[in-house]
């Protein structure tokens, strides 16, 4: 999958993925002393010959996709890591402080990009927006969660890399991705759809009209149950109509006479 709205610059890749399936999201930092931008990293990825590759590069203000999410990147040092996760390279270093991390990443773009993958790639159905423990990763290398390069090192071996580093703000990453997943679920219906659903016309749709709650489902199996706003709106409308109908009827002629009297001062 290529994420819509994210620039795609096809990176060089020496791996072939057996089944195109990935389940985890691996977080790295580029450990580049000059802090090359995401664009420069993606550009370098088109010609590097060391076998290293990643699906996404993210810096302070942008994100670039380098490989389709079904491609196998060389990023983990282990078969388990490379085969089961997509790689996100964030420009930064292990020595960054928490505050520097918070200030150095396009968190909104990173979050919306990863939320799109989580919500739309069927392999990520059931993905939990949290960081896996090393024990869980050893137990199940296909665990559907976030983890770092260091977590892969400890779970699967094959590397000495310890990125993204001790001060990487995992809590912040998890929070912004969770929020983006929720937001994209809210966007499942356009405003027009919602207006149509909440209009009294919805009554004509029969079977849904009397449900108190409606469960919306996405293709990847995520679901959200909400009160049936159409039913709430219909009941309110019916109450209003009944209220109006119950009012004493005005006699228009009587009213006209009363107005005329007042105007004429009688
Ligand atoms: Zn790494």
Boltz pocket constraint, residues with backbone or C-beta under 6 A from the ligand:
constraints:
  - pocket:
      binder: B
      contacts: [[A, 27], [A, 28], [A, 29], [A, 75], [A, 149], [A, 161], [A, 163]]
      max_distance: 6.0
